[in-house]
Amino acid sequence: MVKDNEIMKTGTTTLAIKCKDGIVLAADKRATAGNFIANKRVDKIFEVAKNMALTTAGSVSDIQLLTKLIKAELRLKLIRTGRKPNVKEAANLLSGMVYQNVRQFTTIPGISQFVFAGYDNSGFYLYDIYPDGSLTEEDDFVSSGSGSVIAYGVLETQYKKDMSVDEGVKLALKSVNAALQRDSASGNGIDVVVIDQKGVHKILTKELNTFIEA
């Protein structure tokens, strides 16, 4: 049996900012396994529908499975009902999956946290889906992962109500960059995605090269 102190620790920094004309999502690109950097070019923001996306933190295998499942379930719901699911329905569906996943009996607990965002006919919505399956709607911003404490410090001091997407992108970059400077489990680059009335758009992918030539 795997003991708690033998479970491989992971880390990340993801966040989302609600703006007056959209939602900005950002994440670093480093995947860790304990003290080992397992991958330097990881995507942690995924489009699950044309108008919805999520950020991921936690155990990679559980994240990958749950992301595939929510995409498939949303597609099936559209086919069966002929109606696009709204953001609240999709967030509740994913939170139920997380709840079931973390409570399955297993020697290796499946820990995953998602920041879920989207746009439908009633507006823009942002949710924090915690590893225990709880669902919280956020009116301003939210962050997850080992670097979130650092990112929150920037978000709390510089976020403004009804800021534009352009302002949100700048704040997202500042917040993730602050985490990259102090959280060893976050790094190697930043991805930024925007959700607006037209859908989900990746607007920035920047890799940070830390290699020093001899």
PyMOL commands that set and color helices and strands:
alter all, ss='L'
color gray80, all
select helices_A, chain A and resi 4-6+60-81+87-102+148-158+165-182
alter helices_A, ss='H'
color red, helices_A
select strands_A, chain A and resi 14-19+22-28+31-33+36-39+45-49+52-58+112-120+123-129+135-137+141-144+189-196+199-207
alter strands_A, ss='S'
color yellow, strands_A
deselect
rebuild
show_as cartoon
